[in-house]
Amino acid sequence: IAGITQAPTSQILAAGRRMTLRCTQDMRHNAMYWYRQDLGLGLRLIHYSNTAGTTGKGEVPDGYSVSRANTDDFPLTLASAVPSQTSVYFCASSDAGEGGEQFFGPGTRLTVL
Amino acid sequence: GQNIDQPTEMTATEGAIVQINCTYQTSGFNGLFWYQQHAGEAPTFLSYNVLDGLEEKGRFSSFLSRSKGYSYLLLKELQMKDSASYLCAVRDGDYKLSFGAGTTVTVRA
C-alpha cells in the first residue's frame, strides 16, 4: 500500500530553472493539494484540485502551476525557480465531504540557489 | 480567510498531561483538524471536530467550541514519542484547510 508518493525526495536547483514536483496517490481520492512548509509559517496551500480536470489557487499560488489530468496524479511546476521558493513541499489528498481528513505524502525538500 | 493561533512551544514531563490551545477567526467553518508532525516527516491525522464538544481517541482528546472559535488538543500519559509538532487546521466551505504555525511539544524524562 503506497498511499501518496512524491518525487524527488530532495533537489537542489539553480535559480531560473524549471522544475516539476511529482505526486501520485493510489487511494482514488477526489481532492488533491500542494502545500509548502516554512519554519515559523506552518503549512500554506499553493494550489488544489477538488476533482480531475479542475484546479484552484490557494494562499500562495504565484510562481507555481498545477494540472490534474487524471485522479491519481497532481504535478506542481515551478516555471522559473527563485530562492524564495526554497521550502519543503507536501502533497496531500482526501475524499470530499464530511470527515475526509487529508493524507500527506513524504515531502520534497527543494533548495533554490 | 482564516487566522489561526496556537502556542509556539510547550514542554512537559513524561506521564503528564499537556493541553494545546487553538483559537481561530474564520470566514467559513466546516470542521477543525489536529495533525501530528515528527521532525522531518509528513503530518499525520489525529482528530476531527465539526460539532461542539469533546472527541476522545485513546490518550488524545480534542475539544471544539464553535461559538468561541476555540479548540484544544489534550495529550494524556505523555510518552517520549509524543515529542512532535501539533498542527491545528480549520476547513472552510470549499474543503480547503488553513493551518496554524504549529506547537512544538517536548517531552522530558
Chai-1 contact restraints between the chains, C-beta under 6 A:
chainA,res_idxA,chainB,res_idxB,connection_type,confidence,min_distance_angstrom,max_distance_angstrom,comment,restraint_id
A,G42,B,F99,contact,1.0,0.0,6.0,A-B,restraint_1
A,G42,B,G100,contact,1.0,0.0,6.0,A-B,restraint_2
A,G42,B,A101,contact,1.0,0.0,6.0,A-B,restraint_3
A,G42,B,G102,contact,1.0,0.0,6.0,A-B,restraint_4
A,L43,B,F99,contact,1.0,0.0,6.0,A-B,restraint_5
A,E101,B,F45,contact,1.0,0.0,6.0,A-B,restraint_6
A,F104,B,A42,contact,1.0,0.0,6.0,A-B,restraint_7
A,F104,B,P43,contact,1.0,0.0,6.0,A-B,restraint_8
A,P106,B,A42,contact,1.0,0.0,6.0,A-B,restraint_9
A,G107,B,A42,contact,1.0,0.0,6.0,A-B,restraint_10
